[in-house]
């Protein structure tokens, strides 16, 4: 359905002028309505997609009639070349009075004329002068005017103002009709228009030149190219596309490409804004490789473009190779922002790694298992100049020697029994211009260490069973959790290779050396799982004092375990590594609370335990309880206890930091210390 534009101005003549300009460019693509203030028919309800007004004061007069969903264009106006010539005939420095349809429009037009002519005339606004001062002066009017003075030295009518080029472009953008403007030279279409926007005029001159170059490019490119605008109309269709689709250009350009080419998923790309990478479809009996991409600029969609190529053996191999690279995960997914931690140790490690990323030198990452060595390797790659190329990772300890060699160096067809037909490129080749990450480098067999050293020195490889030298431009990042220096001393790792790999050493600190990150990491991983559990003080202490031999990997496993427990509060007993010895260790000889409690409660132990249990039940239910409630519950269970006794027990327990008493209606709440001691009493443990 066509969209509607309403033009509002003071006089019918100016409205008609704007109408003719817009109509000549956009033809019947827009429904145009006209309203003039001299005869305001239709002013009471302006229900259009876009309203064009010449000034803000005009907008103030009509805004109450405009639908709130309507878009606005405030017109930038200019004059004709003929009008400019008429003003150039006026003697220089003469004081000239300008009359336009309103004071605001007059001021705007004066600024336009100064921009076009410079300071050769002394222009005054009719609306800012005493009317007696206007007499005997040269007066310039634009089209019809109701304000022509009776006495004037000379009256020059330079014709109605015209819409400037940038307003025409605004209209094209609002109605998604830029493709119509792109197919014509606006400057040539408006020879009579003298634009004040010199930069835009020059831009269109350059654009027209670029469009000519684009036409040449579209004809020489070895692919079919079809582009549609946001409404589906085709505006690019080159000769290769014509050969593949077998439709003449005249039947395609300007018509709906979604309907013309249903086998191309234009509609899906327009709606989802997601590219379709190299799919294979059958067109006119040929297998065609098609890629579709949305045309976006400043997050706004302007259409879609399809690139079509006939299938060939070479293209098939390249396509399958790309699929293999992606399928094997040869992409660095992580960045430095994914490495979490606030401790000085991890921050310093990240800063060093970021500086290393800018270099092409080899990096050796050391650290215990689970510290995130590959995470750092991927982050370094993504921060380096090689980030647009492959990140190829291989675990040197996961393959037997013969298989690892074929993975790294590749092989030619027939190199050995079971070799793939056509051979196979090695990981060195796949990592060309990118990064090769050698994890567990200390596990690499001695024989391969020699070959790796040669690759590092010469930057060239030879496939197994081949004789062709293949140059590779790669950056090596290796990693190990072993003491590689000791392996060198024992002769289990080549010293010369060690020095080649260890140009830039990076050590990742273990989690136990950055304890302030432990709770931070737990909270981050908890949010990642979408959980809301909390940790008791006891659980936090035990987590902070844990050895963390598995480092961050172990921490992630524990958090996942907590999530699957389905508990809102995680206590020490819920920790996977908690044991009876841990329970006993929580109370040492330095902790006198238990002894004091037992001495005070002697003879009334059942009452103290009952009070503590009821307070814990209220804590678990997230309720408040008081003396009266506890008294009632005690009497129901056959334990006779007065409110005064409960009050005294509360105060005694508060002195031992086992409960917290809130004044007023807050009630009494058991503390973590109280819960811990109650748990120990119930287990029959006493220190």
Beta strands, then each sheet from edge to edge (+ up, - down):
strand 1: 4-9
strand 2: 31-36
strand 3: 50-53
strand 4: 71-74
strand 5: 77-80
strand 6: 95-99
strand 7: 122-125
strand 8: 138-141
strand 9: 154-157
strand 10: 162-163
strand 11: 193-194
strand 12: 224-229
strand 13: 234-237
strand 14: 276-283
strand 15: 286-297
strand 16: 300-310
strand 17: 363-366
strand 18: 391-395
strand 19: 410-411
strand 20: 424-425
strand 21: 435-439
strand 22: 460-462
strand 23: 469-471
strand 24: 475-480
strand 25: 504-507
strand 26: 534-535
strand 27: 569-570
strand 28: 659-662
strand 29: 667-670
sheet 1: 2+ 1+ 3+ 4+
sheet 2: 10+ 5- 11+
sheet 3: 7+ 6+ 8+ 9+
sheet 4: 13+ 12- 16+ 15- 14+
sheet 5: 18+ 21+ 24+ 17+ 25+
sheet 6: 19+ 20-
sheet 7: 22+ 23-
sheet 8: 26+ 27+
sheet 9: 28+ 29-
end
